[in-house]
């Protein structure tokens, strides 16, 4: 699932990827990795400079995700674990948004 969020101070929008889930019987077969890679390709092709998510750094780090706060993106208050709020830079030449991220309505509860 992808959804648009925004930066509180500027209103700049940014795309979030999550949640991602694979039924237990189908895990460890590469389905989730394929979904992540396909999403990164699609978002990059759409011209978005980065993709954010809330997930396990041990898993998503292999796809280039880093702590979002290292890039100047502060997690929304609803984010339960600051360490899990991550971003993948898809265009290293782009000026990346910075500031307090606001989740879209479905993620605010």
Secondary structure, DSSP 8 states (H G I E B T S, - for coil): -EEEEEETTT--EEEEE------GGGTTSSHHHHHHHHHHHHHHHTT-SEEEEES-HHHHGGGT-EEGGGGTEE--TT-S-GGGEEEEES-TTS----EEEE--GGG--
